[in-house]
Amino acid sequence: MTLQQMEYIVAVDQYRHFARAAESCGVTQSTLSSMIQKLEAELDMLLFDRNTHPVKPTLSGEEIIRQAKVVLYHASQLKEMALSEHHLEKGEIKLGIIPTIAPYILPRFFKKLYQKHPDIQLRVIEAHSTSLMERLERAELDMAILTAPAIRADMLEIPLYREKLLAYVSMNEALSAQAEINIDQLPSDHLWVLQEGHCLRNQVLNFCEKKSDYAAIYEAGSIETLVKIVDENGGYTIIPEFHVQLLRKCQQKQIRRLVNPEPFREIVLMIRKDYVRERMLNIIADTLRDIIPDHMVNERLKRFAIRL
């Protein structure tokens, strides 16, 4: 069994098509098929069901492919360690990020990273937290930016920043007359929230204690959509502090602070415990630190480099 064969079966699993997998690997279809057949002979099992369209892994093949991804992940880390020893800032980073953080981070992140580290190849996937954690487990991602989840024994959690959650209130609502709003005064019938799958939605419903009586007319896919709905239809929504900079000045007047208690969310950089590319990790963390407002940045991240 070789790393090359592992790359081939992972590609077929990704594309579910032998020709497209071969093209992505830069080889002919016959070469890819031959190498996979040799691997199947060595293992004495079929890895793919070739009678289905699109082609799909067998049950045994799924487990082999899952382990192959982890092996390839570790092999790529060995290469990166060698580059780090020579102080070369090269390589690929596969980064995941949740949709309620991406608009505030990614535009400037791409720009700053490529300005300082042009030889780093960044591949970004935007998805919900559950999906990102699954991809980390399968070694399909190097790291992910998301809200602080439950502690995981197989993951390392690096705090990035903490931001307040604020109310965005229509000027037609009685709530808009208050400079600060007690959480227990928030009505459930005028609340607009994100759709299922967003962790910010769950956090909002939890601290508002609206799980039992909240009834949605419409649940939005983005915070920007929620803001527009409030502007046109009244009511209110909850937005992260980072979103305020994207609002027009007239919209910023509709922001109200929440108190008793003041809600917030913790944003972390999640990596696998077997991640070893310390230099690359610090490049990503330093770039993020330059983007995040100073008052929100985690104090340890301000003062110390990350040590693995």
ABEGO torsion letter per residue (X at the ends): XBAAAAAAAAAAAAAGBAAAAAAAAGBBAAAAAAAAAAAAAAAGBBABBAABOBBBBBAAAAAAAAAAAAAAAAAAAAAAAAAAAAGBBBEBBBBBBBAAAAAAAAAAAAAAAAAABAABBBBBBBBBAAAAAAAAAAGABABBBBBBBBBBAABBBBBABBBBBBBBBBAABAAAABABBBAAABBAAABBBBBBGBAAAAAAAAAAGAAAABBBABBBABAAAAAAAAAAAEEBBBBBAAAAAABBAAAAAABBBBBOBBBBBBBBBBBBAABABAAAAAAAAAAAAAABBAAABBAAAAABBBBX
